[in-house]
Amino acid sequence: MAPKYKGYEFWEHVLKSPKYIVAPMVDQSELPWRLLSRRYDAQLCYTPMIHAGLFVKDLYYRKEAFHTCDEDRPLIVQFCANDPELFLKAAQLVEPYCDGVDLNLGCPQIIAKRGNYGAFLQDKWELIASMVSLLNEKLSIPVTCKIRVFDDLEKTVAYAKMLEKAGCQLLTVHGRTRNQKGPNTGLANWDIIKAVKESVSIPVFANGNIRYLEDVGRCMEYTGVDGVMTAEGNLSNPALFSGKQPPVWEMSDEYLALVDEYPCLLSYVRGHLFRLWRVVLDRNKDVREILGAAKSITEMKEICMILKIRIQKDIEENGEHKSITMPYWRCQPYIRSNYGVKRTLEETQEDEERAKEVVKLREIKKALKKQKVKAKRERRWDICTRCEVNPKGMKCSFNLCRVCCRDRSEKEEPKHCSGHRIKTSRLRGNDVDCKDLNFCAGKDMKELKSTETLVS
């Protein structure tokens, strides 16, 4: 059995001293994409975030969520969790197939808030420490953590030290706070990452503000970290760590070939193609809708071929646009419209209030729907006025249940009840009302006609 390395021994002997790391991304760092990134100098990859509870309890989810192969190493599997025992069981299931298990403490999305995991655990230090320490004790591979920072530098440093003490063997620091997401993203704070790196004795990876290979060098020099992780930069250009910006069709062709070899969900593939072809699709909006509606890998390959032909025709007619810094058909970073703009406290609070209002309206709508369903299930029926036991028919003209209404029709007038669809054909002598024949149907109609013949 191989020894369990810790800290820098783990980083050096198991992970092979990686500097270029592909981040864990929900539904976007699956096996084919990781293999593509490794071809272009990615030295360590993380799986997409996996829900520990579902991974333990749901076999179908487990099969869909985790795939790997011999070439997919070194590999760290990331889980979101809020229960120590479930987290341990999930980690033990992947223990033989990876080099480490990571606890997600950085996801800032609303779904993480509802599920009580990710960045919304960062105020529950006792729970986090219990999860990390349990895995550190029970697993044969190291446990790592990925966090977001607090606005308070000292609190962030204390947080990192707590994780190290609990047994975290490698720490990834995303230099944004929990509130820096969507329109509030802004720049990651490398100063806080630097402070964390200087305060702990375990390896530290930095995450945030990585768009080009040059950014990796600047980040490592400024913060002193041991490696740099990228998410959005990698999605837009999987060759980022190689320093290349290849034509989009080359990356899409390579990726789709890997998908043929290692199949994954169609939604993953569609997401990657939209990111790769983003700038091209802005010029070919008719193809955007077709890609969005594609229902097979074959269709997606045809769409990529159409875009490739259009680009190559444009290059033949207009040249390679050498006057432009970056031709639109090459892989290039996604730059937010507010990239680098720091949100004020008031703006952040306003956005939070708006988000709370949206969530509140959704909850009200769900509550009303539940109330309506419950009322329908608990519907009270009026009681039959004769037996006072059974519920009366809703359309019965006599306010009776079916049994009482049928009994009444045998003894009283009028005999027919359209609400209960009771149709009698008993004749008393020659007293037949032909106007009421419309109440009779099928067998009753035949019986009535045969009786009329006998009477005549």
FIPA-146409 format. One record per residue (C-alpha): x, z, y. Coordinates in nm, 4 decimals, padded with zeros to 6 digits. Layout:
N
        x        z        y
        X        Z        Y
...
REM end
This chain:
456
        x        z        y
  00.0000  00.0000  00.0000
  00.1358 -00.1001  00.3415
  00.2121  00.1822  00.5829
 -00.0342  00.2523  00.8634
  00.1486  00.1679  01.1816
  00.0564  00.3257  01.5119
  00.1105  00.2442  01.8776
  00.4030  00.0148  01.9442
  00.4897 -00.0128  01.5747
  00.1419 -00.1582  01.5195
  00.1835 -00.3951  01.8155
  00.5264 -00.5123  01.6955
  00.5121 -00.5164  01.3125
  00.1461 -00.6003  01.2488
  00.0331 -00.7921  01.5574
  00.3781 -00.9554  01.6036
  00.4186 -00.8507  01.9699
  00.1409 -01.0715  02.1109
  00.1271 -01.1594  02.4794
 -00.1478 -01.4221  02.4682
 -00.4800 -01.2817  02.3475
 -00.8273 -01.4364  02.3102
 -01.0947 -01.1869  02.4080
 -01.3934 -01.0775  02.1997
 -01.6889 -01.2811  02.3312
 -02.0472 -01.2519  02.2130
 -02.1313 -01.5629  02.0051
 -01.8266 -01.7446  02.1465
 -01.5075 -01.6284  01.9721
 -01.6198 -01.7266  01.6224
 -01.3789 -01.8542  01.3552
 -01.3579 -02.2288  01.4501
 -01.2933 -02.1401  01.8146
 -01.0291 -01.8843  01.7215
 -00.8489 -02.1391  01.5042
 -00.8586 -02.3934  01.7871
 -00.7162 -02.1370  02.0307
 -00.4374 -02.0468  01.7850
 -00.3305 -02.4127  01.7736
 -00.2587 -02.3823  02.1457
 -00.0430 -02.0699  02.1416
 -00.2997 -01.7880  02.1274
 -00.1109 -01.5141  01.9422
 -00.3922 -01.2675  01.8736
 -00.7693 -01.3152  01.8514
 -01.0669 -01.0816  01.8477
 -01.3956 -01.1529  01.6740
 -01.7183 -01.1641  01.8747
 -01.8718 -00.8240  01.9407
 -02.0543 -00.7121  01.6228
 -02.3354 -00.4547  01.6205
 -02.2139 -00.1842  01.3801
 -02.5613 -00.0607  01.2810
 -02.6914 -00.4080  01.1963
 -02.3678 -00.4972  01.0199
 -02.4119 -00.2041  00.7817
 -02.7869 -00.2416  00.7212
 -02.8532 -00.6169  00.7363
 -02.6798 -00.8396  00.4798
 -02.7908 -01.1623  00.6516
 -02.6510 -01.0428  00.9863
 -02.3275 -00.9446  00.8140
 -02.2820 -01.2926  00.6670
 -02.3503 -01.4605  01.0004
 -02.1459 -01.2229  01.2166
 -01.8114 -01.2158  01.0361
 -01.6059 -01.5048  00.8972
 -01.2314 -01.5353  00.8580
 -00.9618 -01.7183  00.6606
 -00.5912 -01.6908  00.5801
 -00.4866 -01.8710  00.9010
 -00.6938 -01.6343  01.1136
 -00.4313 -01.3618  01.1552
 -00.3502 -01.1379  01.3256
 -00.7144 -01.0487  01.3825
 -00.8967 -00.7532  01.5361
 -01.2681 -00.7047  01.4643
 -01.4691 -00.5608  01.7523
 -01.7802 -00.3466  01.7062
 -02.0263 -00.1919  01.9466
 -02.1423  00.1446  01.8188
 -02.2777  00.4825  01.9233
 -02.2822  00.6602  01.5867
 -01.9516  00.7753  01.4299
 -02.0637  00.7440  01.0667
 -02.2205  00.3994  01.1094
 -01.9121  00.2826  01.2984
 -01.6920  00.4023  01.0107
 -01.9061  00.2300  00.7450
 -01.9013 -00.0974  00.9398
 -01.5233 -00.0748  00.9861
 -01.4683 -00.0081  00.6155
 -01.6545 -00.3296  00.5293
 -01.4025 -00.5419  00.7251
 -01.0979 -00.3218  00.6648
 -00.9423 -00.5478  00.3962
 -00.9821 -00.8650  00.6062
 -00.8366 -00.7746  00.9461
 -00.5484 -00.5937  01.1161
 -00.7425 -00.3537  01.3379
 -01.0892 -00.2453  01.4471
 -01.1842 -00.2319  01.8147
 -01.4531 -00.0201  01.9817
 -01.6345 -00.2060  02.2586
 -01.6556  00.0182  02.5656
 -01.6699 -00.2668  02.8147
 -01.9926 -00.4650  02.7719
 -02.1887 -00.4267  03.1011
 -02.5028 -00.6245  03.0118
 -02.8574 -00.4859  03.0163
 -02.8803 -00.5197  02.6376
 -02.5856 -00.2772  02.6105
 -02.7661 -00.0334  02.8388
 -03.0798 -00.0479  02.6260
 -02.8786 -00.0098  02.3061
 -02.6635  00.2694  02.4497
 -02.3279  00.1085  02.3772
 -02.0473 -00.0793  02.5527
 -01.9701  00.0246  02.9110
 -02.2753  00.2525  02.9106
 -02.0927  00.4957  02.6837
 -01.8124  00.5491  02.9359
 -01.9744  00.8695  03.0628
 -02.0060  01.0152  02.7097
 -01.6475  01.1056  02.6416
 -01.7230  01.3519  02.3625
 -01.9129  01.0891  02.1615
 -01.6424  00.8269  02.2193
 -01.3682  01.0679  02.1145
 -01.5557  01.1554  01.7943
 -01.5887  00.7880  01.6969
 -01.2253  00.7030  01.7689
 -01.0846  01.0114  01.5976
 -01.2978  00.9593  01.2851
 -01.1769  00.6010  01.2375
 -00.8197  00.6978  01.3155
 -00.8414  00.9558  01.0372
 -01.0321  00.7556  00.7734
 -00.9178  00.3936  00.8097
 -00.6011  00.2424  00.6681
 -00.5771  00.0171  00.9764
 -00.5529  00.1241  01.3433
 -00.8471  00.1646  01.5808
 -00.8246  00.0144  01.9309
 -01.0505  00.0230  02.2389
 -01.1533 -00.2126  02.5186
 -01.2734 -00.0475  02.8400
 -01.3853 -00.1174  03.1943
 -01.2507  00.0864  03.4829
 -01.4192  00.3397  03.7104
 -01.4165  00.3097  04.0888
 -01.2106  00.6295  04.0807
 -00.8522  00.5554  03.9723
 -00.7843  00.9134  03.8589
 -01.0967  00.9162  03.6447
 -00.9929  00.5885  03.4826
 -00.6483  00.7272  03.4028
 -00.8042  01.0431  03.2552
 -01.0376  00.8239  03.0494
 -00.7440  00.6264  02.9071
 -00.5535  00.9447  02.8230
 -00.8610  01.0836  02.6443
 -00.8795  00.7714  02.4276
 -00.5100  00.7890  02.3446
 -00.5439  01.1544  02.2466
 -00.8446  01.0747  02.0255
 -00.6392  00.8246  01.8255
 -00.6672  00.4888  02.0015
 -00.3552  00.2888  01.9099
 -00.3941  00.0029  02.1609
 -00.5956 -00.0155  02.4817
 -00.7371 -00.3210  02.6583
 -00.8323 -00.2609  03.0207
 -01.0758 -00.4957  03.1911
 -00.9986 -00.4433  03.5585
 -01.3642 -00.4531  03.6696
 -01.6215 -00.1773  03.6893
 -01.9476 -00.1661  03.4976
 -02.1341 -00.2991  03.8012
 -01.9026 -00.5989  03.8505
 -02.0955 -00.8638  03.6602
 -02.2905 -01.1805  03.7368
 -02.3073 -01.2360  04.1142
 -02.1180 -00.9083  04.1686
 -01.8164 -01.0038  03.9584
 -01.5440 -01.0409  04.2206
 -01.1780 -00.9860  04.1368
 -01.0430 -00.7551  03.8672
 -00.8334 -00.4679  03.9988
 -00.4796 -00.5013  03.8659
 -00.3711 -00.1846  04.0479
 -00.5885  00.0303  03.8222
 -00.4609 -00.1533  03.5138
 -00.1056 -00.0831  03.6303
 -00.1841  00.2860  03.6768
 -00.3303  00.3084  03.3258
 -00.0279  00.1352  03.1755
  00.2055  00.3845  03.3444
  00.0042  00.6843  03.2244
 -00.0204  00.6179  02.8482
  00.2371  00.5655  02.5739
  00.0417  00.3112  02.3666
  00.0388 -00.0695  02.4192
 -00.1936 -00.1935  02.6936
 -00.3530 -00.5367  02.7371
 -00.4872 -00.6529  03.0740
 -00.8105 -00.8499  03.1127
 -00.9357 -01.0219  03.4289
 -00.8371 -01.2949  03.6820
 -00.6742 -01.5244  03.4230
 -00.7409 -01.8917  03.4958
 -00.4034 -02.0593  03.4334
 -00.0907 -01.9792  03.2309
  00.0825 -01.8857  03.5576
 -00.1716 -01.6039  03.6018
 -00.0563 -01.4517  03.2725
  00.3016 -01.4195  03.3981
  00.1940 -01.2803  03.7349
 -00.0300 -01.0222  03.5700
  00.2340 -00.9010  03.3267
  00.4943 -00.8764  03.5998
  00.2636 -00.6884  03.8370
  00.1006 -00.4462  03.5917
  00.3751 -00.4084  03.3297
  00.1254 -00.4589  03.0442
  00.2257 -00.5726  02.6951
 -00.0166 -00.8635  02.6730
 -00.2894 -01.0464  02.8628
 -00.6387 -01.1195  02.7364
 -00.8666 -01.3953  02.8642
 -01.2314 -01.4834  02.8013
 -01.3748 -01.7296  03.0548
 -01.0400 -01.9023  03.1037
 -01.0191 -01.9641  02.7299
 -01.3774 -02.0949  02.7073
 -01.3112 -02.3561  02.9736
 -00.9671 -02.4452  02.8408
 -00.8751 -02.3333  02.4865
 -00.5255 -02.4736  02.5504
 -00.4686 -02.2368  02.8450
 -00.1864 -02.0402  02.6789
  00.0055 -02.3624  02.6104
  00.0077 -02.4493  02.9794
 -00.1762 -02.7746  02.9058
 -00.4997 -02.9082  03.0500
 -00.5938 -03.1739  02.7961
 -00.8817 -03.4216  02.8203
 -01.2105 -03.2535  02.7350
 -01.2891 -03.4956  02.4521
 -00.9689 -03.3988  02.2683
 -01.0700 -03.0343  02.2620
 -01.4305 -03.1063  02.1661
 -01.3217 -03.3405  01.8842
 -01.0786 -03.0824  01.7444
 -01.3357 -02.8061  01.7708
 -01.6113 -03.0059  01.5991
 -01.3714 -03.0976  01.3172
 -01.3058 -02.7252  01.2649
 -01.6818 -02.6591  01.2680
 -01.7154 -02.9124  00.9845
 -01.4574 -02.7144  00.7884
 -01.5853 -02.3677  00.8857
 -01.9593 -02.4002  00.9675
 -02.1143 -02.1664  01.2237
 -02.4454 -02.1334  01.4068
 -02.5527 -02.4352  01.6104
 -02.6073 -02.2132  01.9160
 -02.2348 -02.1233  01.9172
 -02.1366 -02.4906  01.9110
 -02.3797 -02.5833  02.1862
 -02.2471 -02.3034  02.4068
 -01.8870 -02.4199  02.3666
 -01.9696 -02.7831  02.4358
 -02.1563 -02.6916  02.7534
 -01.8537 -02.4961  02.8761
 -01.6023 -02.7663  02.7829
 -01.8029 -03.0541  02.9301
 -01.9368 -02.8544  03.2276
 -01.7816 -03.0639  03.5074
 -01.8451 -03.3910  03.3225
 -02.2111 -03.2982  03.2661
 -02.2520 -03.2403  03.6400
 -02.1905 -03.6162  03.6731
 -02.4002 -03.7065  03.3678
 -02.7136 -03.4988  03.4029
 -02.9149 -03.7269  03.1742
 -02.6847 -03.6279  02.8867
 -02.7143 -03.2567  02.9686
 -03.0793 -03.2495  02.8587
 -03.0005 -03.4421  02.5414
 -02.7237 -03.1950  02.4515
 -02.9584 -02.9047  02.5167
 -03.2128 -03.0503  02.2734
 -02.9669 -03.1596  02.0005
 -03.0572 -03.0170  01.6603
 -02.7526 -03.1038  01.4511
 -02.3747 -03.1288  01.4655
 -02.4066 -03.5037  01.4092
 -02.6161 -03.5410  01.7256
 -02.3651 -03.3341  01.9212
 -02.0782 -03.5537  01.8024
 -02.2675 -03.8624  01.9188
 -02.3267 -03.7037  02.2601
 -01.9553 -03.6231  02.2950
 -01.8740 -03.9821  02.2042
 -02.1129 -04.1119  02.4736
 -01.9440 -03.8915  02.7347
 -01.5980 -03.9988  02.6169
 -01.6897 -04.3683  02.6484
 -01.8302 -04.3157  02.9975
 -01.5164 -04.1320  03.1119
 -01.2802 -04.3908  02.9693
 -01.4802 -04.6662  03.1362
 -01.4551 -04.4749  03.4665
 -01.0771 -04.4415  03.4203
 -01.0410 -04.8153  03.3523
 -01.2409 -04.9074  03.6614
 -01.1087 -04.6464  03.9057
 -00.7773 -04.5281  03.7630
 -00.6889 -04.1688  03.6767
 -00.7596 -04.0322  04.0270
 -00.3951 -03.9364  04.0750
 -00.4656 -03.8281  04.4290
 -00.6861 -03.5520  04.2960
 -00.5180 -03.2309  04.1817
 -00.7249 -03.2065  03.8624
 -00.9302 -03.4986  03.7230
 -01.2839 -03.3929  03.6352
 -01.2390 -03.4957  03.2697
 -00.9590 -03.2478  03.1992
 -01.0099 -02.8882  03.0825
 -01.0079 -02.6661  03.3885
 -01.1059 -02.3096  03.4732
 -01.4503 -02.2005  03.5708
 -01.4329 -02.0570  03.9217
 -01.7282 -01.8529  04.0439
 -01.8660 -01.9320  04.3886
 -01.7925 -01.5750  04.4961
 -01.4616 -01.5460  04.3100
 -01.2441 -01.2990  04.4921
 -01.5260 -01.1659  04.7108
 -01.5602 -00.7928  04.6876
 -01.9179 -00.6710  04.7050
 -02.0060 -00.3896  04.9419
 -02.1561 -00.0691  04.8064
 -02.4871 -00.1483  04.9779
 -02.5040 -00.4976  04.8209
 -02.4256 -00.3577  04.4788
 -02.6956 -00.0920  04.5131
 -02.9489 -00.3541  04.6257
 -02.8731 -00.5681  04.3200
 -02.9087 -00.2654  04.0948
 -03.2458 -00.1824  04.2493
 -03.3648 -00.5392  04.1951
 -03.2534 -00.5263  03.8328
 -03.4344 -00.1945  03.7855
 -03.7538 -00.3450  03.9298
 -03.7349 -00.6386  03.6895
 -03.6842 -00.4038  03.3949
 -03.9687 -00.1820  03.5177
 -04.2106 -00.4767  03.5412
 -04.1179 -00.5869  03.1921
 -04.1768 -00.2370  03.0571
 -04.5178 -00.2192  03.2286
 -04.6150 -00.5548  03.0801
 -04.5092 -00.4416  02.7326
 -04.6995 -00.1119  02.7711
 -05.0194 -00.2954  02.8699
 -04.9850 -00.5272  02.5734
 -04.9359 -00.2330  02.3359
 -05.2356 -00.0569  02.4889
 -05.4510 -00.3655  02.4365
 -05.3427 -00.3990  02.0727
 -05.4019 -00.0289  02.0118
 -05.7492 -00.0454  02.1670
 -05.8347 -00.3398  01.9454
 -05.7259 -00.1507  01.6357
 -05.9183  00.1600  01.7361
 -06.2315 -00.0304  01.8348
 -06.5485  00.1788  01.8020
 -06.8514  00.0119  01.6456
 -07.2154  00.0980  01.7158
 -07.4012  00.2443  01.4165
 -07.6910  00.0838  01.2354
 -08.0166  00.2236  01.3740
 -08.1725  00.2430  01.0251
 -07.9130  00.3897  00.7866
 -07.7046  00.5503  01.0651
 -07.3958  00.5113  00.8442
 -07.2649  00.1536  00.8539
 -07.1647 -00.0276  01.1742
 -07.4301 -00.2632  01.3024
 -07.3724 -00.6371  01.3207
 -07.2458 -00.7439  01.6627
 -07.4939 -01.0336  01.6795
 -07.7795 -00.8822  01.4795
 -08.1060 -00.9113  01.6694
 -08.2348 -00.5903  01.5110
 -07.9272 -00.3663  01.5612
 -07.8871 -00.3235  01.1832
 -07.6034 -00.3455  00.9357
 -07.6032 -00.6333  00.6882
 -07.7537 -00.4286  00.4045
 -08.0384 -00.2918  00.6152
 -08.1005 -00.6282  00.7792
 -08.1326 -00.7999  00.4405
 -08.3675 -00.5274  00.3216
 -08.5749 -00.5665  00.6371
 -08.5991 -00.9425  00.5890
 -08.7620 -00.8867  00.2510
 -09.0342 -00.6650  00.3905
 -09.0894 -00.7398  00.7584
 -09.1367 -01.0255  01.0030
 -08.9524 -01.2199  01.1312
 -08.7536 -01.2768  00.8155
 -08.4556 -01.4694  00.9541
 -08.1533 -01.3136  01.1290
 -07.9133 -01.5692  01.2744
 -07.6586 -01.2949  01.3504
 -07.6249 -01.2028  00.9815
 -07.7074 -01.5578  00.8694
 -07.9868 -01.4305  00.6493
 -08.2110 -01.7195  00.5462
 -08.5094 -01.6506  00.3175
 -08.7071 -01.9197  00.1386
 -08.9728 -01.7041 -00.0312
 -09.3159 -01.8609 -00.0051
 -09.6432 -01.6763  00.0178
 -09.9023 -01.9239 -00.1098
 -09.8864 -02.2406  00.0972
 -09.7601 -02.0650  00.4051
 -09.4494 -02.2729  00.4825
 -09.3298 -02.3177  00.8384
 -09.1485 -02.6516  00.8418
 -09.0141 -02.5803  01.1891
 -08.7992 -02.3098  01.0340
 -08.6346 -02.5485  00.7880
 -08.3309 -02.5621  01.0144
 -08.2516 -02.2075  00.9002
 -08.2155 -02.3286  00.5443
 -07.9053 -02.5009  00.4130
 -07.7489 -02.6159  00.0900
 -07.9107 -02.4598 -00.2162
 -08.1893 -02.2952 -00.0164
 -08.2932 -02.6333  00.1255
 -08.3115 -02.7881 -00.2237
 -08.5143 -02.4958 -00.3560
 -08.7557 -02.5196 -00.0667
 -08.8087 -02.8940 -00.1148
 -08.8696 -02.8529 -00.4916
 -09.1194 -02.5755 -00.4227
 -09.3059 -02.7919 -00.1717
 -09.3380 -03.0655 -00.4396
 -09.4873 -02.8205 -00.6913
 -09.7353 -02.6843 -00.4383
 -09.8545 -03.0307 -00.3432
REM end
